């Protein structure tokens, strides 16, 4: 049995890291900065799910 896909793990960890960064930003992110960070987290999570489904 093959182990977890390293690219999927990396994407998952990146998404979690960006989400934590958003949550802990002081002052809180707003506007385009927040939208960009949310898109980064969403894309990483989607990529991780897609890579996991392929393995």
PDB file of N, CA, C and O in Angstrom:
ATOM      1  N   UNK A   1       0.840  -1.174   0.000  1.00  0.00           N
ATOM      2  CA  UNK A   1       0.000   0.000   0.000  1.00  0.00           C
ATOM      3  C   UNK A   1       0.889   1.243   0.000  1.00  0.00           C
ATOM      4  O   UNK A   1       1.842   1.342   0.774  1.00  0.00           O
ATOM      5  N   UNK A   2       0.567   2.167  -0.862  1.00  0.00           N
ATOM      6  CA  UNK A   2       1.344   3.400  -0.967  1.00  0.00           C
ATOM      7  C   UNK A   2       0.996   4.352   0.171  1.00  0.00           C
ATOM      8  O   UNK A   2      -0.126   4.365   0.678  1.00  0.00           O
ATOM      9  N   UNK A   3       1.975   5.133   0.549  1.00  0.00           N
ATOM     10  CA  UNK A   3       1.753   6.118   1.602  1.00  0.00           C
ATOM     11  C   UNK A   3       1.005   7.326   1.075  1.00  0.00           C
ATOM     12  O   UNK A   3       0.664   7.383  -0.107  1.00  0.00           O
ATOM     13  N   UNK A   4       0.749   8.284   1.936  1.00  0.00           N
ATOM     14  CA  UNK A   4       0.060   9.509   1.521  1.00  0.00           C
ATOM     15  C   UNK A   4       0.851  10.247   0.443  1.00  0.00           C
ATOM     16  O   UNK A   4       2.082  10.223   0.439  1.00  0.00           O
ATOM     17  N   UNK A   5       0.155  10.883  -0.446  1.00  0.00           N
ATOM     18  CA  UNK A   5       0.782  11.649  -1.520  1.00  0.00           C
ATOM     19  C   UNK A   5       1.457  12.885  -0.909  1.00  0.00           C
ATOM     20  O   UNK A   5       0.785  13.691  -0.265  1.00  0.00           O
ATOM     21  N   UNK A   6       2.773  13.047  -1.098  1.00  0.00           N
ATOM     22  CA  UNK A   6       3.474  14.189  -0.508  1.00  0.00           C
ATOM     23  C   UNK A   6       2.930  15.537  -1.000  1.00  0.00           C
ATOM     24  O   UNK A   6       2.870  16.497  -0.232  1.00  0.00           O
ATOM     25  N   UNK A   7       2.539  15.610  -2.262  1.00  0.00           N
ATOM     26  CA  UNK A   7       1.994  16.868  -2.783  1.00  0.00           C
ATOM     27  C   UNK A   7       0.661  17.189  -2.121  1.00  0.00           C
ATOM     28  O   UNK A   7       0.379  18.345  -1.807  1.00  0.00           O
ATOM     29  N   UNK A   8      -0.159  16.161  -1.908  1.00  0.00           N
ATOM     30  CA  UNK A   8      -1.448  16.370  -1.239  1.00  0.00           C
ATOM     31  C   UNK A   8      -1.229  16.825   0.200  1.00  0.00           C
ATOM     32  O   UNK A   8      -1.912  17.728   0.682  1.00  0.00           O
ATOM     33  N   UNK A   9      -0.281  16.202   0.879  1.00  0.00           N
ATOM     34  CA  UNK A   9       0.021  16.595   2.256  1.00  0.00           C
ATOM     35  C   UNK A   9       0.517  18.038   2.320  1.00  0.00           C
ATOM     36  O   UNK A   9       0.128  18.800   3.205  1.00  0.00           O
ATOM     37  N   UNK A  10       1.377  18.402   1.375  1.00  0.00           N
ATOM     38  CA  UNK A  10       1.905  19.767   1.342  1.00  0.00           C
ATOM     39  C   UNK A  10       0.772  20.769   1.110  1.00  0.00           C
ATOM     40  O   UNK A  10       0.695  21.787   1.798  1.00  0.00           O
ATOM     41  N   UNK A  11      -0.096  20.487   0.155  1.00  0.00           N
ATOM     42  CA  UNK A  11      -1.212  21.386  -0.120  1.00  0.00           C
ATOM     43  C   UNK A  11      -2.128  21.521   1.087  1.00  0.00           C
ATOM     44  O   UNK A  11      -2.581  22.618   1.414  1.00  0.00           O
ATOM     45  N   UNK A  12      -2.397  20.402   1.746  1.00  0.00           N
ATOM     46  CA  UNK A  12      -3.249  20.422   2.939  1.00  0.00           C
ATOM     47  C   UNK A  12      -2.613  21.282   4.031  1.00  0.00           C
ATOM     48  O   UNK A  12      -3.283  22.112   4.645  1.00  0.00           O
ATOM     49  N   UNK A  13      -1.325  21.079   4.268  1.00  0.00           N
ATOM     50  CA  UNK A  13      -0.628  21.847   5.307  1.00  0.00           C
ATOM     51  C   UNK A  13      -0.568  23.332   4.959  1.00  0.00           C
ATOM     52  O   UNK A  13      -0.705  24.185   5.836  1.00  0.00           O
ATOM     53  N   UNK A  14      -0.364  23.639   3.678  1.00  0.00           N
ATOM     54  CA  UNK A  14      -0.330  25.037   3.256  1.00  0.00           C
ATOM     55  C   UNK A  14      -1.689  25.689   3.492  1.00  0.00           C
ATOM     56  O   UNK A  14      -1.765  26.805   4.006  1.00  0.00           O
ATOM     57  N   UNK A  15      -2.764  24.990   3.117  1.00  0.00           N
ATOM     58  CA  UNK A  15      -4.111  25.518   3.339  1.00  0.00           C
ATOM     59  C   UNK A  15      -4.379  25.772   4.807  1.00  0.00           C
ATOM     60  O   UNK A  15      -4.953  26.798   5.172  1.00  0.00           O
ATOM     61  N   UNK A  16      -3.964  24.838   5.651  1.00  0.00           N
ATOM     62  CA  UNK A  16      -4.144  25.010   7.099  1.00  0.00           C
ATOM     63  C   UNK A  16      -3.320  26.181   7.621  1.00  0.00           C
ATOM     64  O   UNK A  16      -3.774  26.937   8.479  1.00  0.00           O
ATOM     65  N   UNK A  17      -2.116  26.322   7.099  1.00  0.00           N
ATOM     66  CA  UNK A  17      -1.244  27.407   7.516  1.00  0.00           C
ATOM     67  C   UNK A  17      -1.829  28.769   7.134  1.00  0.00           C
ATOM     68  O   UNK A  17      -1.815  29.701   7.938  1.00  0.00           O
ATOM     69  N   UNK A  18      -2.336  28.879   5.918  1.00  0.00           N
ATOM     70  CA  UNK A  18      -2.942  30.141   5.480  1.00  0.00           C
ATOM     71  C   UNK A  18      -4.187  30.442   6.312  1.00  0.00           C
ATOM     72  O   UNK A  18      -4.412  31.589   6.699  1.00  0.00           O
ATOM     73  N   UNK A  19      -4.988  29.426   6.587  1.00  0.00           N
ATOM     74  CA  UNK A  19      -6.186  29.624   7.413  1.00  0.00           C
ATOM     75  C   UNK A  19      -5.813  30.125   8.807  1.00  0.00           C
ATOM     76  O   UNK A  19      -6.473  31.012   9.347  1.00  0.00           O
ATOM     77  N   UNK A  20      -4.760  29.560   9.385  1.00  0.00           N
ATOM     78  CA  UNK A  20      -4.298  30.003  10.703  1.00  0.00           C
ATOM     79  C   UNK A  20      -3.777  31.434  10.632  1.00  0.00           C
ATOM     80  O   UNK A  20      -3.990  32.222  11.554  1.00  0.00           O
ATOM     81  N   UNK A  21      -3.101  31.766   9.548  1.00  0.00           N
ATOM     82  CA  UNK A  21      -2.576  33.116   9.354  1.00  0.00           C
ATOM     83  C   UNK A  21      -3.732  34.116   9.291  1.00  0.00           C
ATOM     84  O   UNK A  21      -3.665  35.187   9.893  1.00  0.00           O
ATOM     85  N   UNK A  22      -4.796  33.760   8.556  1.00  0.00           N
ATOM     86  CA  UNK A  22      -5.971  34.625   8.461  1.00  0.00           C
ATOM     87  C   UNK A  22      -6.570  34.836   9.856  1.00  0.00           C
ATOM     88  O   UNK A  22      -6.876  35.961  10.250  1.00  0.00           O
ATOM     89  N   UNK A  23      -6.728  33.748  10.585  1.00  0.00           N
ATOM     90  CA  UNK A  23      -7.366  33.812  11.904  1.00  0.00           C
ATOM     91  C   UNK A  23      -6.555  34.611  12.915  1.00  0.00           C
ATOM     92  O   UNK A  23      -7.120  35.227  13.819  1.00  0.00           O
ATOM     93  N   UNK A  24      -5.241  34.603  12.769  1.00  0.00           N
ATOM     94  CA  UNK A  24      -4.401  35.258  13.780  1.00  0.00           C
ATOM     95  C   UNK A  24      -3.892  36.639  13.365  1.00  0.00           C
ATOM     96  O   UNK A  24      -3.146  37.273  14.111  1.00  0.00           O
ATOM     97  N   UNK A  25      -4.287  37.104  12.187  1.00  0.00           N
ATOM     98  CA  UNK A  25      -3.798  38.404  11.715  1.00  0.00           C
ATOM     99  C   UNK A  25      -4.224  39.516  12.667  1.00  0.00           C
ATOM    100  O   UNK A  25      -5.381  39.598  13.079  1.00  0.00           O
ATOM    101  N   UNK A  26      -3.268  40.361  13.003  1.00  0.00           N
ATOM    102  CA  UNK A  26      -3.545  41.483  13.883  1.00  0.00           C
ATOM    103  C   UNK A  26      -2.860  42.716  13.308  1.00  0.00           C
ATOM    104  O   UNK A  26      -1.634  42.800  13.377  1.00  0.00           O
ATOM    105  N   UNK A  27      -3.567  43.646  12.762  1.00  0.00           N
ATOM    106  CA  UNK A  27      -5.025  43.750  12.714  1.00  0.00           C
ATOM    107  C   UNK A  27      -5.618  42.746  11.729  1.00  0.00           C
ATOM    108  O   UNK A  27      -4.924  42.255  10.838  1.00  0.00           O
ATOM    109  N   UNK A  28      -6.904  42.446  11.896  1.00  0.00           N
ATOM    110  CA  UNK A  28      -7.553  41.480  11.007  1.00  0.00           C
ATOM    111  C   UNK A  28      -7.451  41.910   9.545  1.00  0.00           C
ATOM    112  O   UNK A  28      -7.490  43.097   9.222  1.00  0.00           O
ATOM    113  N   UNK A  29      -7.322  40.919   8.678  1.00  0.00           N
ATOM    114  CA  UNK A  29      -7.273  41.198   7.244  1.00  0.00           C
ATOM    115  C   UNK A  29      -8.636  41.683   6.773  1.00  0.00           C
ATOM    116  O   UNK A  29      -9.674  41.289   7.305  1.00  0.00           O
ATOM    117  N   UNK A  30      -8.609  42.544   5.765  1.00  0.00           N
ATOM    118  CA  UNK A  30      -9.845  43.039   5.174  1.00  0.00           C
ATOM    119  C   UNK A  30      -9.662  43.166   3.666  1.00  0.00           C
ATOM    120  O   UNK A  30      -8.546  43.083   3.154  1.00  0.00           O
ATOM    121  N   UNK A  31     -10.748  43.362   2.980  1.00  0.00           N
ATOM    122  CA  UNK A  31     -10.726  43.687   1.564  1.00  0.00           C
ATOM    123  C   UNK A  31      -9.980  42.689   0.704  1.00  0.00           C
ATOM    124  O   UNK A  31     -10.125  41.476   0.861  1.00  0.00           O
ATOM    125  N   UNK A  32      -9.181  43.216  -0.205  1.00  0.00           N
ATOM    126  CA  UNK A  32      -8.501  42.374  -1.187  1.00  0.00           C
ATOM    127  C   UNK A  32      -7.455  41.465  -0.540  1.00  0.00           C
ATOM    128  O   UNK A  32      -7.204  40.366  -1.035  1.00  0.00           O
ATOM    129  N   UNK A  33      -6.846  41.908   0.553  1.00  0.00           N
ATOM    130  CA  UNK A  33      -5.874  41.058   1.247  1.00  0.00           C
ATOM    131  C   UNK A  33      -6.563  39.808   1.806  1.00  0.00           C
ATOM    132  O   UNK A  33      -6.048  38.697   1.677  1.00  0.00           O
ATOM    133  N   UNK A  34      -7.718  39.999   2.419  1.00  0.00           N
ATOM    134  CA  UNK A  34      -8.485  38.878   2.957  1.00  0.00           C
ATOM    135  C   UNK A  34      -8.972  37.974   1.829  1.00  0.00           C
ATOM    136  O   UNK A  34      -8.877  36.751   1.935  1.00  0.00           O
ATOM    137  N   UNK A  35      -9.483  38.551   0.770  1.00  0.00           N
ATOM    138  CA  UNK A  35      -9.969  37.760  -0.360  1.00  0.00           C
ATOM    139  C   UNK A  35      -8.848  36.921  -0.957  1.00  0.00           C
ATOM    140  O   UNK A  35      -9.054  35.755  -1.293  1.00  0.00           O
ATOM    141  N   UNK A  36      -7.657  37.513  -1.090  1.00  0.00           N
ATOM    142  CA  UNK A  36      -6.519  36.781  -1.642  1.00  0.00           C
ATOM    143  C   UNK A  36      -6.134  35.611  -0.739  1.00  0.00           C
ATOM    144  O   UNK A  36      -5.915  34.499  -1.219  1.00  0.00           O
ATOM    145  N   UNK A  37      -6.053  35.859   0.547  1.00  0.00           N
ATOM    146  CA  UNK A  37      -5.660  34.816   1.494  1.00  0.00           C
ATOM    147  C   UNK A  37      -6.700  33.692   1.523  1.00  0.00           C
ATOM    148  O   UNK A  37      -6.342  32.515   1.569  1.00  0.00           O
ATOM    149  N   UNK A  38      -7.982  34.052   1.496  1.00  0.00           N
ATOM    150  CA  UNK A  38      -9.034  33.032   1.476  1.00  0.00           C
ATOM    151  C   UNK A  38      -8.948  32.187   0.219  1.00  0.00           C
ATOM    152  O   UNK A  38      -9.144  30.973   0.275  1.00  0.00           O
ATOM    153  N   UNK A  39      -8.657  32.809  -0.913  1.00  0.00           N
ATOM    154  CA  UNK A  39      -8.525  32.067  -2.175  1.00  0.00           C
ATOM    155  C   UNK A  39      -7.322  31.118  -2.112  1.00  0.00           C
ATOM    156  O   UNK A  39      -7.391  29.998  -2.617  1.00  0.00           O
ATOM    157  N   UNK A  40      -6.228  31.562  -1.497  1.00  0.00           N
ATOM    158  CA  UNK A  40      -5.051  30.696  -1.345  1.00  0.00           C
ATOM    159  C   UNK A  40      -5.408  29.456  -0.525  1.00  0.00           C
ATOM    160  O   UNK A  40      -5.051  28.339  -0.900  1.00  0.00           O
ATOM    161  N   UNK A  41      -6.104  29.648   0.581  1.00  0.00           N
ATOM    162  CA  UNK A  41      -6.499  28.528   1.437  1.00  0.00           C
ATOM    163  C   UNK A  41      -7.446  27.589   0.700  1.00  0.00           C
ATOM    164  O   UNK A  41      -7.284  26.370   0.751  1.00  0.00           O
ATOM    165  N   UNK A  42      -8.440  28.161   0.012  1.00  0.00           N
ATOM    166  CA  UNK A  42      -9.411  27.347  -0.736  1.00  0.00           C
ATOM    167  C   UNK A  42      -8.734  26.533  -1.829  1.00  0.00           C
ATOM    168  O   UNK A  42      -9.010  25.344  -1.989  1.00  0.00           O
ATOM    169  N   UNK A  43      -7.854  27.172  -2.575  1.00  0.00           N
ATOM    170  CA  UNK A  43      -7.161  26.492  -3.666  1.00  0.00           C
ATOM    171  C   UNK A  43      -6.301  25.348  -3.141  1.00  0.00           C
ATOM    172  O   UNK A  43      -6.283  24.263  -3.721  1.00  0.00           O
ATOM    173  N   UNK A  44      -5.594  25.589  -2.051  1.00  0.00           N
ATOM    174  CA  UNK A  44      -4.746  24.543  -1.464  1.00  0.00           C
ATOM    175  C   UNK A  44      -5.588  23.359  -1.001  1.00  0.00           C
ATOM    176  O   UNK A  44      -5.213  22.207  -1.223  1.00  0.00           O
ATOM    177  N   UNK A  45      -6.718  23.632  -0.363  1.00  0.00           N
ATOM    178  CA  UNK A  45      -7.590  22.559   0.119  1.00  0.00           C
ATOM    179  C   UNK A  45      -8.167  21.770  -1.060  1.00  0.00           C
ATOM    180  O   UNK A  45      -8.242  20.542  -1.011  1.00  0.00           O
ATOM    181  N   UNK A  46      -8.570  22.474  -2.111  1.00  0.00           N
ATOM    182  CA  UNK A  46      -9.117  21.818  -3.308  1.00  0.00           C
ATOM    183  C   UNK A  46      -8.048  20.959  -3.978  1.00  0.00           C
ATOM    184  O   UNK A  46      -8.315  19.825  -4.375  1.00  0.00           O
ATOM    185  N   UNK A  47      -6.847  21.499  -4.102  1.00  0.00           N
ATOM    186  CA  UNK A  47      -5.747  20.735  -4.697  1.00  0.00           C
ATOM    187  C   UNK A  47      -5.454  19.476  -3.888  1.00  0.00           C
ATOM    188  O   UNK A  47      -5.261  18.401  -4.454  1.00  0.00           O
ATOM    189  N   UNK A  48      -5.422  19.608  -2.577  1.00  0.00           N
ATOM    190  CA  UNK A  48      -5.149  18.452  -1.716  1.00  0.00           C
ATOM    191  C   UNK A  48      -6.219  17.388  -1.896  1.00  0.00           C
ATOM    192  O   UNK A  48      -5.905  16.202  -1.999  1.00  0.00           O
ATOM    193  N   UNK A  49      -7.474  17.800  -1.934  1.00  0.00           N
ATOM    194  CA  UNK A  49      -8.567  16.842  -2.123  1.00  0.00           C
ATOM    195  C   UNK A  49      -8.466  16.158  -3.473  1.00  0.00           C
ATOM    196  O   UNK A  49      -8.664  14.947  -3.578  1.00  0.00           O
ATOM    197  N   UNK A  50      -8.158  16.925  -4.500  1.00  0.00           N
ATOM    198  CA  UNK A  50      -8.029  16.367  -5.852  1.00  0.00           C
ATOM    199  C   UNK A  50      -6.873  15.367  -5.932  1.00  0.00           C
ATOM    200  O   UNK A  50      -7.011  14.292  -6.516  1.00  0.00           O
ATOM    201  N   UNK A  51      -5.740  15.732  -5.344  1.00  0.00           N
ATOM    202  CA  UNK A  51      -4.583  14.828  -5.363  1.00  0.00           C
ATOM    203  C   UNK A  51      -4.850  13.564  -4.560  1.00  0.00           C
ATOM    204  O   UNK A  51      -4.416  12.480  -4.948  1.00  0.00           O
ATOM    205  N   UNK A  52      -5.553  13.691  -3.455  1.00  0.00           N
ATOM    206  CA  UNK A  52      -5.885  12.525  -2.635  1.00  0.00           C
ATOM    207  C   UNK A  52      -6.826  11.589  -3.394  1.00  0.00           C
ATOM    208  O   UNK A  52      -6.682  10.368  -3.323  1.00  0.00           O
ATOM    209  N   UNK A  53      -7.775  12.153  -4.110  1.00  0.00           N
ATOM    210  CA  UNK A  53      -8.723  11.334  -4.900  1.00  0.00           C
ATOM    211  C   UNK A  53      -8.016  10.571  -6.013  1.00  0.00           C
ATOM    212  O   UNK A  53      -8.452   9.484  -6.391  1.00  0.00           O
ATOM    213  N   UNK A  54      -6.925  11.131  -6.543  1.00  0.00           N
ATOM    214  CA  UNK A  54      -6.201  10.502  -7.646  1.00  0.00           C
ATOM    215  C   UNK A  54      -5.280   9.385  -7.168  1.00  0.00           C
ATOM    216  O   UNK A  54      -4.917   8.514  -7.959  1.00  0.00           O
ATOM    217  N   UNK A  55      -4.900   9.389  -5.915  1.00  0.00           N
ATOM    218  CA  UNK A  55      -3.924   8.402  -5.456  1.00  0.00           C
ATOM    219  C   UNK A  55      -4.580   7.095  -5.080  1.00  0.00           C
ATOM    220  O   UNK A  55      -3.896   6.156  -4.673  1.00  0.00           O
TER     221      UNK A  55
END
